[in-house]
Amino acid sequence: MNEVEAKSPVRLRTPERKQMAMVVQCPDDLVAATHPVRMVMAVVEKLDVSQFCEPIKAREGMAGRDATDPRLLVALWLYACIRGIGSARELARRCEESSPFRWLCGGVGVNHRLLSDFRADHGEALDGLFTQVIASLVEQDVVKVSRVSQDGVRVRVSAGASSFRREERLQKLLSEAKQHVAELRRQVNSPEYVRLTARQAAARKRAAQEKQSRLEQAIAQLPELKQRQEEAERRAGQGKFGQKIRARQPRVSPTDPEARRMKMPNGGFNPAVNVQLATDTQSRAILGVEVSNQGCDSTGLSEPMRQQVEQRSGQKVEQHLMDGGYMRKDDIEQAHRQGVELFMPPKPAKSPQNRGRELEPKRGDSEAVLAWKQRMASEEGKQVYKERAATSETVNADLRSYRGLTQITVRSLHKAKCVALWCALAYNVLHFGAALLT
């Protein structure tokens, strides 16, 4: 650079944000022809969403504004889960700022309340949609149901760890909530409420009634918790562990009555739900989804899941793989009567000298238990059981890492199952979209 060039001012491109411009653009040009969002929309267009349309009141020849197309809302939530988005507010923001979501919307406006209600208010229709995908994959021979692997994932919920209350405190809070609702009814014509709009007054009354309803639901959960504690006391006996259980008092969260404190993978205890997933070991497609508030898997969760998979696919489950947390003698007996081979390791022996001898036949073992022990001790059984970790653990990691199944922000098991179904459905659509389109 010579001396003249060094002294000359630099030339830069600077943004001019007030310059008017005419942009001619088709919404279809927002994404490339090979963008994954096009595959998601193509799959949704092949599915039957008529069950989502049944509650819609906007009908031909009747007054009222048009309802949003369920196909659009289904595609939005599927692609959101594929991108790991689990918040309705974040999804609504993406629909304004992100090209793939704007392409899906095609000029149709959506807000976070519409998206949130749609995600959790159509449980049966969503379950039917999940079954459609499974049936299509089974029909094309992509998915085999003969050998399935089941595992549970404890997912954090939105209830706070400090929100759990004993029965005495819940009864007191319920009494205060009832008094508050009655006071609001008396104050309708007071000067304070005259200054409020009808919407504001209705919002206050609705919030008080919802709080009262949640407290009533929390108290209704106590008998079940007391029954579980009595069973735990009976199993623990009269030792120190049994005394420790007897000293506990059942607690319920009034913000999310169906949530329970569970031991999480990090070793701590948090309010959570137990998401059960059944997966085909050959294709790694998710075949069954259930949500429980049981912190332990050995509470009879295997049989309902097996029935669910068979109902969705119309096929017979012949081999069922689970980890040692599901170990229960009643499940072994029931599976044997149904002609199903269970593959799960035994619980470690309490006595150190008996460690490693758990699968040896014992006097009094039933035919089902003997068959299970022989199966798990054989080399063939060990090779089959290796498929459990390779299947369930990778699917669990995929949902937690990439599909947004990290924290469930809705309340109640019914709504939590809807969230889990969206994540599982997005997983299947992403991995088997090409097969669903053939």
C-alpha positions as CSV (number, residue, x, y, z in Angstrom):
1,M,0.0,0.0,0.0
2,N,1.5,3.4,-1.0
3,E,1.3,6.6,1.0
4,V,-1.7,8.0,-0.9
5,E,-3.7,4.8,-0.4
6,A,-2.9,4.7,3.3
7,K,-4.2,8.3,3.8
8,S,-7.4,7.8,1.9
9,P,-10.6,7.0,3.9
10,V,-11.8,3.4,3.8
11,R,-14.9,2.4,2.0
12,L,-17.4,0.3,4.0
13,R,-20.8,-1.3,3.5
14,T,-23.0,0.0,6.3
15,P,-26.6,-1.1,7.0
16,E,-29.4,1.3,5.9
17,R,-32.4,0.2,7.8
18,K,-34.8,2.9,6.6
19,Q,-34.4,2.2,2.9
20,M,-37.6,1.1,1.3
21,A,-37.4,-2.1,-0.7
22,M,-39.9,-4.2,-2.6
23,V,-39.3,-7.9,-2.0
24,V,-41.2,-10.4,-4.2
25,Q,-41.1,-13.7,-2.4
26,C,-43.1,-16.9,-2.3
27,P,-43.5,-18.6,1.1
28,D,-42.4,-21.9,-0.6
29,D,-39.0,-20.4,-1.3
30,L,-38.2,-20.0,2.4
31,V,-36.7,-23.4,2.7
32,A,-34.7,-25.6,0.2
33,A,-36.3,-28.5,-1.6
34,T,-34.4,-31.0,0.5
35,H,-35.0,-29.4,3.9
36,P,-36.2,-31.9,6.6
37,V,-39.3,-29.7,7.4
38,R,-40.8,-30.7,4.0
39,M,-40.5,-34.4,4.9
40,V,-42.4,-33.7,8.2
41,M,-45.2,-31.9,6.4
42,A,-45.4,-34.6,3.8
43,V,-45.8,-37.3,6.5
44,V,-48.5,-35.3,8.3
45,E,-50.4,-34.9,5.1
46,K,-50.6,-38.7,4.7
47,L,-51.9,-39.3,8.3
48,D,-55.5,-39.2,9.3
49,V,-56.1,-36.3,11.6
50,S,-59.9,-36.4,11.6
51,Q,-60.0,-37.2,15.3
52,F,-58.4,-33.8,16.0
53,C,-61.2,-32.1,14.0
54,E,-64.0,-33.5,16.1
55,P,-64.0,-30.9,18.9
56,I,-63.8,-28.0,16.4
57,K,-67.0,-25.9,16.5
58,A,-66.3,-23.8,13.3
59,R,-68.5,-25.5,10.7
60,E,-69.8,-24.7,7.3
61,G,-72.9,-22.5,7.4
62,M,-72.3,-21.5,11.0
63,A,-71.1,-18.2,12.4
64,G,-67.6,-17.7,13.9
65,R,-64.0,-17.5,12.8
66,D,-62.2,-20.4,11.1
67,A,-60.2,-22.8,13.2
68,T,-56.5,-23.5,12.7
69,D,-55.9,-26.6,10.6
70,P,-54.9,-29.5,12.9
71,R,-52.4,-30.6,10.2
72,L,-50.5,-27.4,10.7
73,L,-50.4,-27.7,14.5
74,V,-49.4,-31.3,14.3
75,A,-46.5,-30.5,11.9
76,L,-45.4,-27.6,14.1
77,W,-45.1,-29.7,17.2
78,L,-43.5,-32.6,15.4
79,Y,-40.8,-30.4,13.9
80,A,-40.4,-28.5,17.2
81,C,-39.7,-31.8,19.0
82,I,-37.3,-32.8,16.3
83,R,-35.5,-29.5,16.9
84,G,-35.6,-30.1,20.7
85,I,-38.1,-27.3,21.4
86,G,-40.5,-28.1,24.3
87,S,-41.9,-24.7,25.1
88,A,-45.1,-23.3,23.5
89,R,-43.8,-19.7,23.8
90,E,-40.5,-20.6,22.2
91,L,-42.4,-22.3,19.4
92,A,-44.6,-19.2,18.8
93,R,-41.5,-17.1,18.6
94,R,-39.9,-19.4,16.1
95,C,-43.0,-19.2,14.0
96,E,-42.3,-15.5,13.5
97,E,-38.5,-15.6,13.2
98,S,-37.4,-19.0,11.8
99,S,-37.8,-19.7,8.1
100,P,-38.7,-23.4,8.4
101,F,-41.5,-22.6,10.9
102,R,-42.7,-19.7,8.8
103,W,-42.8,-22.1,5.9
104,L,-45.0,-24.4,7.8
105,C,-47.3,-21.7,8.9
106,G,-47.7,-20.3,5.4
107,G,-49.1,-17.0,6.6
108,V,-51.3,-18.5,9.3
109,G,-50.8,-16.8,12.7
110,V,-50.4,-18.9,15.9
111,N,-49.9,-17.9,19.5
112,H,-48.4,-19.7,22.5
113,R,-51.8,-20.3,24.1
114,L,-53.2,-22.1,21.0
115,L,-50.0,-24.2,20.7
116,S,-50.0,-25.1,24.4
117,D,-53.7,-26.1,24.5
118,F,-53.3,-28.2,21.3
119,R,-50.3,-30.1,22.7
120,A,-52.0,-31.3,25.8
121,D,-55.8,-31.3,25.1
122,H,-56.0,-34.0,22.4
123,G,-54.6,-37.1,24.2
124,E,-56.8,-39.7,22.5
125,A,-56.3,-38.2,19.0
126,L,-52.5,-38.0,19.6
127,D,-52.4,-41.6,20.8
128,G,-54.3,-42.7,17.7
129,L,-51.8,-40.8,15.5
130,F,-48.9,-42.6,17.2
131,T,-50.7,-45.9,16.5
132,Q,-51.1,-45.0,12.8
133,V,-47.4,-44.5,12.5
134,I,-46.6,-47.9,14.2
135,A,-49.2,-49.7,12.1
136,S,-47.8,-48.3,8.9
137,L,-44.2,-49.3,9.8
138,V,-45.3,-52.8,10.8
139,E,-47.3,-53.2,7.6
140,Q,-44.2,-52.3,5.5
141,D,-42.2,-54.9,7.5
142,V,-39.9,-52.1,8.7
143,V,-40.7,-52.8,12.4
144,K,-40.7,-56.2,14.1
145,V,-42.6,-56.6,17.3
146,S,-41.4,-60.1,18.3
147,R,-38.5,-58.7,20.5
148,V,-39.0,-55.4,22.4
149,S,-36.9,-53.6,25.0
150,Q,-38.5,-51.5,27.8
151,D,-36.9,-48.9,30.0
152,G,-38.0,-46.0,32.2
153,V,-36.7,-42.4,32.1
154,R,-37.3,-40.2,35.1
155,V,-38.1,-36.7,33.8
156,R,-38.1,-33.6,35.9
157,V,-41.5,-31.8,36.2
158,S,-42.2,-28.1,37.0
159,A,-43.3,-28.6,40.6
160,G,-40.7,-27.2,43.1
161,A,-39.0,-29.6,45.5
162,S,-40.1,-27.4,48.4
163,S,-43.8,-27.4,47.4
164,F,-44.6,-30.8,48.9
165,R,-46.8,-30.5,52.0
166,R,-48.1,-32.9,54.7
167,E,-51.8,-33.6,55.2
168,E,-52.2,-31.2,58.1
169,R,-50.7,-28.3,56.1
170,L,-52.8,-29.2,53.0
171,Q,-56.0,-29.2,54.9
172,K,-55.2,-25.8,56.3
173,L,-54.3,-24.4,52.9
174,L,-57.6,-25.8,51.5
175,S,-59.6,-24.1,54.2
176,E,-57.9,-20.8,53.4
177,A,-58.5,-21.2,49.7
178,K,-62.2,-21.9,50.3
179,Q,-62.5,-18.8,52.4
180,H,-60.7,-16.8,49.7
181,V,-63.2,-18.0,47.0
182,A,-66.1,-17.1,49.3
183,E,-64.6,-13.7,50.0
184,L,-64.3,-13.0,46.3
185,R,-67.9,-13.8,45.7
186,R,-68.9,-11.4,48.4
187,Q,-66.8,-8.6,47.1
188,V,-68.2,-8.6,43.6
189,N,-70.1,-5.4,44.2
190,S,-67.5,-3.7,46.4
191,P,-65.8,-0.4,45.3
192,E,-62.5,-2.3,44.7
193,Y,-64.1,-4.7,42.2
194,V,-66.2,-2.0,40.5
195,R,-62.9,-0.5,39.2
196,L,-61.9,-3.8,37.7
197,T,-62.9,-4.9,34.2
198,A,-65.0,-8.0,33.8
199,R,-62.0,-9.9,32.5
200,Q,-59.8,-8.9,35.5
201,A,-62.5,-9.9,38.0
202,A,-63.1,-13.2,36.2
203,A,-59.3,-13.9,36.2
204,R,-59.0,-13.4,40.0
205,K,-62.0,-15.7,40.6
206,R,-60.7,-18.3,38.2
207,A,-57.2,-18.3,39.8
208,A,-58.7,-18.8,43.3
209,Q,-60.9,-21.6,42.1
210,E,-58.0,-23.4,40.4
211,K,-55.9,-23.2,43.5
212,Q,-58.7,-24.7,45.5
213,S,-59.1,-27.5,42.9
214,R,-55.4,-28.3,43.0
215,L,-55.5,-28.5,46.8
216,E,-58.5,-30.9,46.7
217,Q,-56.6,-33.0,44.1
218,A,-53.5,-33.1,46.3
219,I,-55.5,-34.3,49.3
220,A,-57.2,-36.9,47.2
221,Q,-53.7,-38.4,46.5
222,L,-53.0,-39.1,50.2
223,P,-54.9,-42.4,50.6
224,E,-52.9,-44.0,47.8
225,L,-49.6,-42.7,49.2
226,K,-50.6,-44.0,52.7
227,Q,-51.4,-47.4,51.2
228,R,-48.0,-47.6,49.5
229,Q,-46.3,-46.6,52.7
230,E,-48.1,-49.4,54.6
231,E,-46.9,-51.9,52.0
232,A,-43.3,-50.6,52.3
233,E,-43.5,-50.8,56.1
234,R,-44.7,-54.4,55.8
235,R,-41.9,-55.4,53.5
236,A,-39.2,-53.6,55.5
237,G,-40.1,-55.3,58.8
238,Q,-39.3,-54.1,62.3
239,G,-35.7,-53.1,61.8
240,K,-34.1,-49.7,61.5
241,F,-35.1,-49.3,57.9
242,G,-38.7,-50.1,58.8
243,Q,-38.6,-47.6,61.6
244,K,-37.3,-45.0,59.2
245,I,-40.2,-45.6,56.8
246,R,-42.7,-45.4,59.6
247,A,-41.3,-42.0,60.7
248,R,-42.1,-40.5,57.3
249,Q,-45.3,-38.7,56.5
250,P,-46.7,-38.7,53.0
251,R,-46.3,-35.4,51.2
252,V,-48.0,-34.0,48.1
253,S,-47.3,-30.9,46.0
254,P,-50.4,-28.7,45.6
255,T,-48.9,-27.2,42.4
256,D,-48.7,-30.7,40.7
257,P,-50.6,-33.3,42.8
258,E,-49.7,-36.3,40.6
259,A,-45.9,-35.6,40.7
260,R,-43.7,-37.6,43.1
261,R,-40.2,-37.1,44.4
262,M,-37.9,-39.6,42.7
263,K,-34.3,-40.5,42.7
264,M,-32.7,-38.9,39.6
265,P,-29.7,-40.1,37.6
266,N,-27.5,-37.5,39.4
267,G,-28.2,-39.1,42.7
268,G,-30.5,-36.4,44.0
269,F,-34.3,-36.4,44.6
270,N,-36.6,-34.2,42.5
271,P,-40.2,-34.0,41.6
272,A,-40.5,-36.1,38.5
273,V,-42.5,-38.6,36.5
274,N,-41.4,-42.0,35.2
275,V,-41.7,-42.2,31.3
276,Q,-41.8,-45.8,30.1
277,L,-40.7,-46.5,26.6
278,A,-40.9,-49.8,24.6
279,T,-38.6,-50.1,21.6
280,D,-38.1,-52.6,18.8
281,T,-34.6,-54.0,19.1
282,Q,-34.2,-54.5,15.4
283,S,-35.3,-51.1,14.0
284,R,-35.1,-49.1,17.2
285,A,-38.6,-47.6,16.6
286,I,-40.5,-46.6,19.7
287,L,-43.6,-48.8,20.0
288,G,-45.1,-47.9,23.3
289,V,-45.2,-44.9,25.6
290,E,-46.6,-44.6,29.2
291,V,-46.2,-42.2,32.0
292,S,-46.3,-43.2,35.7
293,N,-45.7,-41.5,39.0
294,Q,-44.1,-44.7,40.4
295,G,-40.5,-44.0,41.2
296,C,-39.7,-47.8,41.1
297,D,-40.0,-49.9,37.9
298,S,-40.9,-53.1,39.8
299,T,-44.5,-52.1,40.3
300,G,-46.1,-54.1,37.5
301,L,-45.2,-51.8,34.6
302,S,-44.1,-54.5,32.1
303,E,-47.4,-56.2,31.5
304,P,-49.4,-53.0,30.6
305,M,-46.6,-51.9,28.2
306,R,-46.6,-55.3,26.5
307,Q,-50.4,-55.1,26.0
308,Q,-50.1,-51.6,24.6
309,V,-47.5,-52.7,22.0
310,E,-49.6,-55.6,20.9
311,Q,-52.7,-53.4,20.6
312,R,-50.9,-50.8,18.5
313,S,-49.1,-53.2,16.2
314,G,-51.5,-56.1,16.0
315,Q,-48.5,-58.4,16.5
316,K,-47.5,-60.8,19.3
317,V,-44.6,-59.9,21.6
318,E,-42.5,-63.0,22.1
319,Q,-39.4,-61.7,23.9
320,H,-39.4,-58.8,26.4
321,L,-36.1,-57.3,27.5
322,M,-35.9,-55.2,30.8
323,D,-33.2,-54.2,33.3
324,G,-33.0,-55.6,36.8
325,G,-35.2,-52.8,38.3
326,Y,-38.3,-54.5,36.8
327,M,-37.5,-57.8,38.6
328,R,-40.8,-59.2,40.1
329,K,-41.8,-62.8,40.4
330,D,-45.4,-62.2,39.5
331,D,-44.4,-60.7,36.2
332,I,-42.3,-63.8,35.4
333,E,-45.2,-66.1,36.2
334,Q,-47.6,-64.0,34.1
335,A,-45.3,-63.7,31.1
336,H,-44.7,-67.5,31.2
337,R,-48.5,-68.1,31.1
338,Q,-48.7,-65.8,28.0
339,G,-45.9,-67.5,26.2
340,V,-43.6,-64.5,26.5
341,E,-39.9,-64.9,27.3
342,L,-38.6,-62.3,29.8
343,F,-35.0,-61.3,29.7
344,M,-33.9,-59.4,32.9
345,P,-31.0,-60.0,35.3
346,P,-31.7,-61.1,38.9
347,K,-31.4,-58.8,41.9
348,P,-28.0,-59.2,43.6
349,A,-28.1,-61.5,46.6
350,K,-28.0,-59.8,50.0
351,S,-25.5,-62.3,51.4
352,P,-21.9,-61.8,50.0
353,Q,-21.3,-65.6,49.8
354,N,-24.3,-66.0,47.6
355,R,-23.3,-63.3,45.1
356,G,-23.0,-64.8,41.6
357,R,-25.3,-67.7,42.5
358,E,-28.6,-65.9,41.9
359,L,-29.5,-68.0,38.8
360,E,-28.9,-71.4,40.4
361,P,-32.1,-73.5,40.7
362,K,-33.6,-73.5,44.2
363,R,-36.1,-75.7,46.0
364,G,-39.6,-74.3,45.5
365,D,-38.9,-72.5,42.2
366,S,-41.8,-72.7,39.9
367,E,-41.7,-73.8,36.2
368,A,-41.7,-70.1,35.1
369,V,-38.8,-69.1,37.4
370,L,-36.7,-72.2,36.4
371,A,-37.2,-71.4,32.7
372,W,-36.2,-67.8,33.3
373,K,-33.1,-68.7,35.3
374,Q,-32.0,-71.2,32.6
375,R,-32.6,-68.7,29.9
376,M,-30.6,-65.9,31.6
377,A,-27.7,-68.3,32.5
378,S,-27.3,-69.5,28.9
379,E,-24.9,-67.9,26.4
380,E,-27.7,-67.3,24.0
381,G,-29.7,-65.5,26.6
382,K,-26.8,-63.3,27.5
383,Q,-26.3,-62.4,23.8
384,V,-30.0,-61.5,23.5
385,Y,-30.0,-59.4,26.7
386,K,-27.1,-57.3,25.3
387,E,-29.5,-55.8,22.9
388,R,-31.4,-54.1,25.7
389,A,-28.7,-51.5,26.4
390,A,-27.9,-51.0,22.8
391,T,-31.6,-50.2,22.1
392,S,-33.2,-48.5,25.1
393,E,-30.2,-46.5,26.2
394,T,-29.6,-45.0,22.8
395,V,-33.3,-44.1,22.4
396,N,-33.4,-42.6,25.9
397,A,-30.3,-40.5,25.1
398,D,-31.8,-39.3,21.8
399,L,-35.1,-38.1,23.4
400,R,-33.3,-36.4,26.3
401,S,-30.5,-34.8,24.2
402,Y,-32.3,-33.9,21.0
403,R,-36.1,-34.2,21.3
404,G,-36.7,-31.9,24.3
405,L,-37.6,-34.6,26.9
406,T,-35.5,-32.9,29.6
407,Q,-38.3,-31.2,31.7
408,I,-42.0,-31.5,31.5
409,T,-43.7,-28.2,32.2
410,V,-47.3,-29.3,32.1
411,R,-49.2,-30.6,35.1
412,S,-51.0,-34.0,35.5
413,L,-50.0,-37.4,34.2
414,H,-52.4,-37.2,31.3
415,K,-50.7,-34.0,29.9
416,A,-47.3,-35.4,30.7
417,K,-48.1,-38.5,28.5
418,C,-49.1,-36.1,25.7
419,V,-45.6,-34.5,25.9
420,A,-43.9,-37.9,25.9
421,L,-46.0,-39.0,22.9
422,W,-45.1,-35.9,20.9
423,C,-41.4,-36.6,21.5
424,A,-41.7,-40.3,20.6
425,L,-43.8,-39.5,17.5
426,A,-41.2,-37.0,16.4
427,Y,-38.4,-39.6,16.9
428,N,-40.2,-42.1,14.7
429,V,-41.1,-39.5,12.0
430,L,-37.5,-38.3,11.9
431,H,-35.9,-41.8,11.7
432,F,-38.6,-43.5,9.5
433,G,-40.0,-40.6,7.5
434,A,-38.8,-42.1,4.2
435,A,-40.6,-45.4,4.9
436,L,-43.8,-43.6,6.0
437,L,-43.8,-41.7,2.6
438,T,-43.5,-44.8,0.4
